[in-house]
Amino acid sequence: MHHPRRRAVAMILSAALGTLLGPLAAVTSHAADAYPTKPIRLVVPFPAGGTTDILARAVAAELSKLPGWNVVVDNKPGAGGNIGTDIVAKSTPDGYTLLMGTVGTHGINQSLYGKLPFDPIKDFAPITEVASVPNVLVVNPAFAQKNGINSVNDLIAYARANPGKLNMASSGNGTSIHLAGELFKTQTKTFMVHFPYRGSGPALTDLSGGTMQLMFDNLPSSMQLIKSGKLKALAVTSAKPSPALPDLPTVAAAAKLPQFEASSWFGLLAPAGTPHDIINRIQQEVAKSLATPAMRERLVAQGADPVGNTPEQFAAFIRAEHTKWAKVVKDSGAKVD
């Protein structure tokens, strides 16, 4: 039986605590309601022109349509996305510095690099996954025509007959573009020379120009070059064909490599410690924009599948991806060059 005096003391303490925390909760809620009161910086850890940049600018443009919202994209490339990611990890957690993270920055790099200046799990507050994207195996058209390469198997045969003579571009060490290539080399028992760039944009310039011969690029950044004939697409790296290029086979099916799958994803994150109310506010607005027919059409046409999940779902997804890619890195033997 509870003592009446103890119960009275507990009630007094509870009331006092409510008096103290009530204004704090109101301030937090008011901060989220008033947010944003200044421009929001969206850091893209890769150069302009790649898929990370394309998706970031699409999201920034949609959010900037909201009254009082001004989202500015800031490209901070380098070290496979680690430089820009580290900038956000060490930023003030107030909702005014966000990151367009990737499978590379938050799923792969910790396993690939000896030491990172940030922890992809502990130093970030996930907001929402923006889109998932298949990679696409693209080759230089002139190179393909000269050597009769019209399929994945043609490429494999050429690579086996010419070890070390194929230049494989990527958007940087640790990206899914890099890992897709390493996985391909391992499973096909071929040797190609890896050239990491500071993003898809400069890599695609050299690939279409003929300095590089092939690349496993994110589909959105290659789409226009494929359609214009400046790149020749051989296959997608996803488990299923892409609706954007339905006639293109998967690498797994074309080369009879059932275990081959290396897709990408992109999502918004904030520094750890950013108020939950602000995280939820951003997530809700982004999810709303991704659900509009115009935005869905735009992204799907580029080869991206819009997502817009909750912060909790995105956090669980990142943890699972972290585990998955650690195994891929180990099995492929990939290392930072």
Backbone torsions as a table, in degrees:
resi	resn	phi	psi	omega
1	MET	NA	131.7	-178.3
2	HIS	-75.1	137.0	178.2
3	HIS	-72.8	133.3	-177.8
4	PRO	-57.0	-38.1	-178.2
5	ARG	-66.8	-41.7	179.4
6	ARG	-62.8	-41.6	-179.5
7	ARG	-63.3	-39.0	178.9
8	ALA	-65.6	-42.1	178.2
9	VAL	-62.6	-43.2	-179.9
10	ALA	-61.0	-40.1	-179.8
11	MET	-65.9	-39.4	179.5
12	ILE	-64.9	-44.3	179.4
13	LEU	-63.5	-41.3	179.5
14	SER	-61.9	-42.6	179.7
15	ALA	-65.9	-39.8	179.8
16	ALA	-65.5	-42.4	179.6
17	LEU	-62.7	-41.3	177.9
18	GLY	-62.0	-38.7	179.0
19	THR	-63.8	-38.3	-178.9
20	LEU	-74.7	-44.6	-174.5
21	LEU	-81.6	-24.7	-178.6
22	GLY	-54.1	-53.8	179.0
23	PRO	-60.9	-35.3	-179.7
24	LEU	-64.5	-44.8	178.4
25	ALA	-62.5	-39.6	179.5
26	ALA	-64.8	-39.2	179.1
27	VAL	-64.6	-44.5	179.7
28	THR	-60.8	-46.0	-179.8
29	SER	-63.7	-41.0	-179.9
30	HIS	-64.5	-38.1	179.5
31	ALA	-61.2	-42.5	178.9
32	ALA	-67.5	-39.1	179.4
33	ASP	-64.8	-37.4	-177.6
34	ALA	-80.1	-20.2	-177.1
35	TYR	-63.9	137.5	-3.0
36	PRO	-95.2	152.3	177.5
37	THR	-110.1	0.3	177.8
38	LYS	-154.0	170.1	-178.6
39	PRO	-59.1	145.5	177.7
40	ILE	-101.4	129.5	179.5
41	ARG	-95.2	119.5	177.7
42	LEU	-106.4	106.5	-176.6
43	VAL	-82.4	128.4	173.6
44	VAL	-108.7	115.9	-174.8
45	PRO	-80.8	22.5	177.7
46	PHE	-140.4	163.3	-178.7
47	PRO	-68.7	168.8	174.9
48	ALA	-63.6	148.7	174.7
49	GLY	104.5	-21.3	179.0
50	GLY	-87.5	176.2	-176.8
51	THR	-64.1	-38.8	178.9
52	THR	-58.0	-43.8	179.8
53	ASP	-68.0	-43.0	-179.7
54	ILE	-59.3	-47.5	-178.7
55	LEU	-68.8	-38.9	179.2
56	ALA	-62.1	-43.4	-179.0
57	ARG	-68.8	-33.2	176.9
58	ALA	-65.7	-44.3	178.9
59	VAL	-66.7	-44.7	-179.6
60	ALA	-60.0	-41.6	-179.7
61	ALA	-64.0	-40.2	-180.0
62	GLU	-68.2	-45.7	-179.4
63	LEU	-65.4	-34.5	-178.5
64	SER	-69.8	-9.6	175.1
65	LYS	-77.9	-17.9	-179.4
66	LEU	-74.2	144.7	179.5
67	PRO	-58.8	125.1	176.6
68	GLY	84.9	-3.6	-179.5
69	TRP	-97.1	133.9	175.3
70	ASN	-140.5	102.2	-176.4
71	VAL	-104.3	120.7	-176.6
72	VAL	-109.9	123.9	178.5
73	VAL	-81.2	132.3	-178.1
74	ASP	-127.4	106.3	-179.4
75	ASN	-79.1	122.4	178.3
76	LYS	-130.6	74.8	-174.3
77	PRO	-79.5	167.6	173.4
78	GLY	130.0	147.3	175.4
79	ALA	55.4	45.9	177.3
80	GLY	62.5	27.7	179.7
81	GLY	94.9	-5.6	-174.5
82	ASN	-70.8	-31.0	-177.3
83	ILE	-66.1	-53.0	179.6
84	GLY	-64.7	-37.0	179.7
85	THR	-64.1	-41.9	179.6
86	ASP	-64.9	-36.4	178.1
87	ILE	-58.1	-45.3	-179.0
88	VAL	-70.0	-39.5	179.6
89	ALA	-56.8	-33.9	-176.2
90	LYS	-99.4	9.3	-180.0
91	SER	-84.1	162.4	177.2
92	THR	-63.0	128.3	-177.7
93	PRO	-81.0	67.6	-176.8
94	ASP	-118.8	5.5	179.0
95	GLY	88.5	2.4	-177.7
96	TYR	-105.1	0.5	170.8
97	THR	-131.9	115.6	-178.4
98	LEU	-121.1	164.0	179.9
99	LEU	-125.3	137.4	166.3
100	MET	-92.2	93.0	-178.2
101	GLY	-81.3	167.2	-177.2
102	THR	-137.9	173.3	174.4
103	VAL	-60.1	-28.4	177.9
104	GLY	-70.7	-52.5	-175.4
105	THR	-68.6	-31.8	-173.6
106	HIS	-119.4	-1.7	177.5
107	GLY	-121.8	-28.4	-170.2
108	ILE	-112.7	-46.5	-165.5
109	ASN	-57.5	-35.2	-178.1
110	GLN	-64.4	-29.2	178.3
111	SER	-83.7	-26.5	-173.6
112	LEU	-88.6	-36.2	-178.1
113	TYR	-94.5	146.1	180.0
114	GLY	-60.9	-43.6	-178.0
115	LYS	-151.7	133.9	177.1
116	LEU	-110.2	149.2	178.5
117	PRO	-79.0	1.6	179.9
118	PHE	-142.8	161.1	174.6
119	ASP	-106.0	116.6	-174.8
120	PRO	-63.9	-19.9	178.9
121	ILE	-94.8	-53.1	-172.7
122	LYS	-75.1	-28.8	-172.6
123	ASP	-92.0	5.8	-176.5
124	PHE	-134.3	151.7	172.9
125	ALA	-111.2	105.9	179.2
126	PRO	-62.1	140.7	179.1
127	ILE	-107.1	-61.4	177.6
128	THR	-165.9	146.7	171.0
129	GLU	-77.3	126.9	-177.6
130	VAL	-83.4	-47.9	-177.4
131	ALA	-160.7	152.2	169.6
132	SER	-108.1	147.1	-170.9
133	VAL	-142.5	130.9	172.6
134	PRO	-75.7	151.3	168.6
135	ASN	-86.8	159.7	-179.8
136	VAL	-131.3	133.4	177.4
137	LEU	-81.8	110.9	-179.3
138	VAL	-118.9	146.4	178.8
139	VAL	-128.8	159.6	176.0
140	ASN	-68.4	126.5	-175.1
141	PRO	-60.6	-40.9	-179.4
142	ALA	-65.0	-41.4	177.6
143	PHE	-62.6	-44.4	-179.2
144	ALA	-62.8	-43.9	-179.2
145	GLN	-65.1	-44.0	-178.4
146	LYS	-61.9	-33.9	-174.8
147	ASN	-109.6	11.6	176.5
148	GLY	62.8	38.1	-179.0
149	ILE	-97.8	106.1	-178.5
150	ASN	-122.7	1.3	-179.1
151	SER	-151.4	170.8	178.0
152	VAL	-63.1	-41.3	-179.8
153	ASN	-65.0	-33.9	175.4
154	ASP	-63.1	-41.5	-179.9
155	LEU	-65.6	-42.9	179.3
156	ILE	-61.7	-44.1	179.6
157	ALA	-61.3	-42.4	179.3
158	TYR	-64.9	-44.1	-178.4
159	ALA	-62.9	-39.3	179.5
160	ARG	-69.1	-33.7	179.8
161	ALA	-80.2	-19.1	-176.9
162	ASN	-131.8	63.3	-176.9
163	PRO	-60.8	130.6	178.0
164	GLY	82.3	0.4	-178.3
165	LYS	-98.7	-2.9	177.7
166	LEU	-101.4	129.6	176.7
167	ASN	-97.4	117.5	-177.8
168	MET	-105.7	113.1	-179.7
169	ALA	-84.4	155.2	170.9
170	SER	-146.0	168.2	-180.0
171	SER	-83.3	4.0	178.6
172	GLY	141.9	155.7	176.8
173	ASN	-59.2	134.8	175.3
174	GLY	89.5	-9.8	178.4
175	THR	-74.8	162.0	177.7
176	SER	-64.6	-25.0	177.1
177	ILE	-64.8	-44.4	175.8
178	HIS	-64.0	-50.0	-176.4
179	LEU	-65.0	-34.5	177.0
180	ALA	-60.6	-41.8	178.4
181	GLY	-65.7	-42.4	179.2
182	GLU	-64.5	-40.0	178.3
183	LEU	-64.1	-41.0	178.5
184	PHE	-62.3	-45.5	179.4
185	LYS	-60.7	-42.6	-179.1
186	THR	-65.4	-47.3	-174.7
187	GLN	-75.8	-22.4	179.4
188	THR	-102.2	-1.7	-179.3
189	LYS	54.3	50.9	178.3
190	THR	-122.5	162.5	177.4
191	PHE	-125.3	119.3	176.7
192	MET	-128.5	149.1	-177.5
193	VAL	-86.7	123.8	-178.1
194	HIS	-87.0	128.8	175.9
195	PHE	-119.3	101.5	178.5
196	PRO	-78.9	131.4	176.8
197	TYR	-106.5	179.0	179.0
198	ARG	-93.4	32.8	179.7
199	GLY	140.8	165.4	-179.2
200	SER	-65.5	-37.7	-176.9
201	GLY	-52.0	-59.8	179.8
202	PRO	-65.3	-31.6	178.4
203	ALA	-66.4	-42.4	179.9
204	LEU	-66.6	-33.6	177.0
205	THR	-60.0	-46.1	-179.8
206	ASP	-72.5	-32.2	178.5
207	LEU	-68.3	-47.0	179.3
208	SER	-69.3	-26.4	178.9
209	GLY	-81.0	-15.8	175.8
210	GLY	104.1	-5.5	177.3
211	THR	-67.7	-38.0	175.6
212	MET	-104.9	155.6	179.9
213	GLN	-103.9	-30.3	-177.8
214	LEU	-153.3	166.5	-179.0
215	MET	-164.1	146.8	174.2
216	PHE	-103.0	73.9	-171.4
217	ASP	-83.8	159.0	169.9
218	ASN	-64.8	136.2	-174.6
219	LEU	-56.7	-44.6	-177.6
220	PRO	-57.8	-38.4	-177.3
221	SER	-76.7	-19.3	178.8
222	SER	-97.1	-14.9	-169.7
223	MET	-53.2	-50.6	-177.5
224	GLN	-65.9	-35.2	178.7
225	LEU	-69.1	-33.3	176.5
226	ILE	-68.5	-46.5	-178.0
227	LYS	-64.9	-32.6	-178.7
228	SER	-85.6	-4.6	178.4
229	GLY	85.4	6.1	179.6
230	LYS	-79.3	-16.1	173.5
231	LEU	-134.5	149.1	176.8
232	LYS	-108.4	120.5	-180.0
233	ALA	-89.7	134.2	179.9
234	LEU	-107.2	-35.0	-177.2
235	ALA	-171.6	163.2	173.0
236	VAL	-104.2	155.6	-175.2
237	THR	-94.3	-0.2	-179.0
238	SER	-77.6	169.5	-179.6
239	ALA	-70.1	-28.1	179.8
240	LYS	-126.1	156.0	176.6
241	PRO	-58.5	154.4	179.4
242	SER	-86.6	135.8	176.3
243	PRO	-60.0	-25.3	-179.3
244	ALA	-71.9	-29.7	178.1
245	LEU	-135.7	68.9	-171.5
246	PRO	-61.5	-23.7	-178.5
247	ASP	-84.8	-5.4	-178.5
248	LEU	-88.0	126.5	-178.9
249	PRO	-73.8	169.3	171.6
250	THR	-86.0	154.6	176.2
251	VAL	-60.1	-41.1	-178.3
252	ALA	-57.2	-44.4	-178.6
253	ALA	-76.7	-44.0	-175.5
254	ALA	-65.0	-37.6	-176.3
255	ALA	-108.0	9.0	-178.4
256	LYS	53.6	53.1	177.5
257	LEU	-121.4	79.5	-172.0
258	PRO	-60.1	-23.2	-178.5
259	GLN	-90.3	0.4	-175.9
260	PHE	-84.5	119.2	176.0
261	GLU	-159.8	123.0	-177.0
262	ALA	-150.9	79.6	-179.8
263	SER	-97.2	172.2	-178.0
264	SER	-119.9	161.2	171.8
265	TRP	-144.6	160.5	-175.8
266	PHE	-140.6	138.4	-178.5
267	GLY	-157.3	159.9	-179.7
268	LEU	-87.1	136.1	175.7
269	LEU	-137.0	155.2	176.1
270	ALA	-122.9	165.1	175.5
271	PRO	-61.7	145.9	176.5
272	ALA	-56.4	140.4	-179.7
273	GLY	98.3	-7.0	175.9
274	THR	-63.8	132.4	-177.2
275	PRO	-52.1	136.2	-177.9
276	HIS	-58.1	-37.4	-178.7
277	ASP	-61.8	-38.5	179.2
278	ILE	-71.8	-41.9	176.2
279	ILE	-55.8	-48.5	-178.4
280	ASN	-65.3	-36.7	179.3
281	ARG	-63.5	-45.7	179.5
282	ILE	-63.5	-45.5	-179.1
283	GLN	-57.6	-45.2	-178.6
284	GLN	-61.9	-42.2	-178.8
285	GLU	-69.2	-40.3	179.3
286	VAL	-67.1	-45.1	179.7
287	ALA	-59.6	-40.8	178.2
288	LYS	-60.5	-44.3	-178.3
289	SER	-68.1	-36.9	180.0
290	LEU	-69.1	-23.6	-178.6
291	ALA	-85.1	-9.8	179.9
292	THR	-71.0	141.5	-179.2
293	PRO	-54.7	-40.0	-177.9
294	ALA	-63.8	-45.0	-179.2
295	MET	-68.3	-42.7	178.6
296	ARG	-60.6	-46.2	179.7
297	GLU	-59.4	-44.5	-178.4
298	ARG	-60.9	-46.6	-177.5
299	LEU	-72.1	-42.8	180.0
300	VAL	-61.9	-38.8	178.9
301	ALA	-62.8	-27.4	179.2
302	GLN	-88.5	-5.3	179.2
303	GLY	100.2	10.8	-179.5
304	ALA	-106.9	146.3	178.2
305	ASP	-108.4	107.7	-177.7
306	PRO	-61.7	145.5	-178.1
307	VAL	-120.4	-82.2	178.8
308	GLY	79.0	36.7	-179.1
309	ASN	-77.1	177.7	-177.6
310	THR	-78.0	163.0	176.8
311	PRO	-57.2	-39.4	-179.5
312	GLU	-66.6	-42.3	178.9
313	GLN	-65.6	-40.9	-179.5
314	PHE	-66.7	-39.2	178.7
315	ALA	-62.2	-44.3	179.2
316	ALA	-64.9	-38.8	179.2
317	PHE	-63.5	-43.6	-179.7
318	ILE	-61.6	-42.8	179.0
319	ARG	-61.8	-41.2	179.4
320	ALA	-66.3	-40.8	179.1
321	GLU	-65.1	-37.8	178.7
322	HIS	-57.6	-45.1	179.3
323	THR	-67.2	-44.8	-178.3
324	LYS	-59.7	-49.2	-174.2
325	TRP	-74.6	-23.7	174.7
326	ALA	-60.7	-39.2	178.6
327	LYS	-69.8	-41.2	179.4
328	VAL	-61.6	-44.5	179.7
329	VAL	-60.8	-45.2	-178.8
330	LYS	-64.6	-46.9	-177.2
331	ASP	-66.4	-35.4	-177.4
332	SER	-81.3	-20.4	-177.8
333	GLY	75.0	15.3	-177.6
334	ALA	-65.9	140.9	177.9
335	LYS	-139.2	157.7	176.0
336	VAL	-71.7	128.4	178.3
337	ASP	-82.5	NA	NA
